Amino acid sequence: MSGRPFFVPMIGIVLLFAALGPAVGGALFIPLSIVFKTPTDLEAIGLMVLISTFFGHAIGLIAAYIVGVGPAAATGFLYALWDAAAPERAPRALVAALIGALIVYGLLLRLNPVWATLEMTIKTSMGAEAGEWAFPGRIGVTLGHAFVACAAIAGFVCAFVANLVGLTMRPEPTLADRLHPPGEGA
């Protein structure tokens, strides 16, 4: 019986997640950041619209792709390990969404001090008014929610696509297994 190497489907899954995940997350980031904003925070919504029109949607997607390749590849790697070890009927796409959200949430926790330092630098060098324009109210929290939601949706979509194209860590059943499934009496 010849089995395929373990790392071949894993590399395929990681590459699929790294290629598709940032594109899906980047396309959803601006709409989700506006959805997570409270209606009273119109300044931040205006800032997001200004940023999106200033940089353009294509440039935003390129930036999201470059930033998102690492977390997406890590999500793909952990999803591949889950796919190899999970029971037959375990939810695969939902676990991929959870993995993606947790990885980005952990990354945001690590980058929070950098964000705070940047905010403090702008406020001290340019004045408090400039700092409030650059970082209005709860924009950091809202952007964090949008990042986590985008990562969860991207993980879900990537796992769904992997399932559609048959990219799995599970060994393919042999002809004997298909004719006589395990657990059936002889």
C-alpha positions in Angstrom: 0.0 0.0 0.0 1.5 3.3 -1.1 0.5 6.4 0.9 1.2 9.9 0.0 3.7 11.9 2.1 2.3 13.8 5.1 3.9 17.1 4.1 2.5 17.3 0.6 -1.1 18.1 1.5 0.1 20.2 4.4 2.1 22.4 2.0 -0.9 22.7 -0.2 -3.2 23.7 2.6 -0.7 26.3 3.9 -0.2 27.8 0.4 -4.0 27.9 -0.1 -4.5 29.7 3.1 -1.6 32.1 2.5 -2.9 33.0 -1.0 -6.6 33.2 -0.4 -6.9 34.2 3.2 -5.4 37.8 3.0 -7.4 38.5 -0.2 -10.7 37.5 1.5 -9.8 39.4 4.7 -8.6 42.4 2.9 -11.8 42.7 0.8 -13.9 42.5 4.0 -11.8 44.8 6.2 -13.2 48.2 5.4 -16.9 47.1 5.3 -16.5 45.2 8.6 -14.6 48.1 10.3 -17.6 50.4 9.4 -20.1 47.8 10.6 -18.3 47.4 14.0 -18.3 51.2 14.5 -21.0 52.7 16.7 -23.3 55.1 15.0 -22.1 58.0 17.2 -18.5 57.6 16.1 -19.0 59.3 12.7 -15.4 60.8 12.8 -13.9 57.3 12.7 -16.2 56.2 9.9 -15.3 59.4 8.0 -11.6 58.6 8.6 -12.0 55.0 7.3 -13.8 56.3 4.1 -11.0 58.9 3.7 -8.3 56.3 4.1 -10.0 53.9 1.7 -10.5 56.6 -1.0 -7.1 58.1 -0.5 -5.2 54.8 -0.8 -7.7 53.1 -3.1 -9.2 49.7 -2.6 -6.5 47.9 -4.7 -3.7 49.3 -2.6 -5.5 48.4 0.6 -5.9 44.9 -0.7 -2.2 44.7 -1.5 -1.3 46.0 2.0 -3.7 43.5 3.6 -2.3 40.7 1.6 1.3 41.5 2.6 0.4 41.9 6.3 -1.9 38.9 6.3 0.3 36.2 4.6 2.0 35.3 7.9 -1.1 34.9 10.0 -2.9 33.1 7.1 -0.1 30.7 6.6 0.0 30.0 10.4 -3.7 29.4 10.3 -3.3 27.0 7.4 -0.6 25.1 9.2 -2.6 24.7 12.4 -5.7 23.8 10.4 -3.7 21.1 8.6 -2.6 19.6 11.9 -6.3 19.8 13.1 -7.4 18.1 9.9 -5.0 15.3 10.4 -5.9 14.6 14.0 -9.6 15.5 14.1 -12.3 12.8 14.3 -14.2 12.0 11.1 -17.3 14.2 11.8 -15.5 17.1 13.5 -16.3 20.6 12.1 -13.3 21.6 10.0 -14.3 25.0 8.6 -15.5 26.3 12.0 -12.3 25.3 13.6 -10.4 27.1 10.9 -12.4 30.2 11.6 -11.6 29.9 15.3 -7.9 29.3 14.6 -7.7 32.3 12.3 -9.5 34.6 14.8 -7.2 33.4 17.7 -4.0 33.9 15.8 -5.0 37.5 14.8 -6.2 38.3 18.3 -2.9 37.1 19.7 -1.0 39.2 17.1 -3.1 42.2 18.0 -2.3 41.7 21.7 1.4 41.7 20.8 1.1 44.8 18.6 -1.0 46.8 21.1 2.1 48.3 22.8 3.4 49.4 19.3 0.1 51.0 18.6 0.0 52.8 21.9 3.6 54.1 21.4 2.7 55.4 17.9 -0.4 57.2 19.3 1.7 58.7 22.1 4.4 59.9 19.7 1.9 61.6 17.4 0.1 63.2 20.4 3.3 64.6 21.9 5.0 65.7 18.7 2.0 67.1 16.9 -0.3 68.1 19.7 -3.3 66.5 21.3 -5.7 67.7 18.6 -3.6 65.9 15.9 -3.6 62.8 18.0 -7.3 62.9 18.4 -7.7 63.3 14.6 -5.3 60.4 13.9 -6.8 58.1 16.6 -10.4 59.2 17.2 -12.1 57.6 20.2 -12.2 53.8 20.1 -10.8 53.3 16.6 -8.1 50.9 17.8 -10.7 48.6 19.4 -13.0 48.8 16.3 -10.1 48.0 14.0 -9.1 45.1 16.2 -12.6 43.7 16.1 -12.6 44.1 12.3 -9.2 42.3 12.0 -10.4 39.4 14.1 -13.7 39.1 12.2 -11.8 39.2 8.8 -9.4 36.5 10.0 -12.3 34.3 11.1 -14.2 34.7 7.9 -11.0 34.2 5.8 -10.2 31.0 7.8 -13.7 29.7 7.2 -13.6 30.4 3.5 -10.1 28.9 3.0 -11.2 25.7 4.8 -14.3 25.5 2.8 -12.3 25.9 -0.5 -9.8 23.3 0.7 -12.7 20.9 1.3 -14.2 21.7 -2.1 -11.0 21.0 -4.0 -10.3 17.8 -1.9 -7.2 19.2 -0.2 -7.1 17.3 3.1 -4.7 15.7 5.5 -6.8 12.6 5.7 -5.3 9.6 3.8 -7.3 8.5 0.8 -9.2 5.3 1.5 -8.0 2.3 -0.4 -10.3 0.3 -2.7 -10.6 -2.4 0.0 -11.7 0.3 2.6 -14.3 1.6 0.2 -15.7 -1.8 -0.6 -15.6 -3.0 3.1 -15.6 0.0 5.4 -14.1 -0.6 8.9 -16.7 -1.7 11.4 -18.7 -3.8 9.0 -18.8 -7.4 9.7 -17.2 -9.9 7.3 
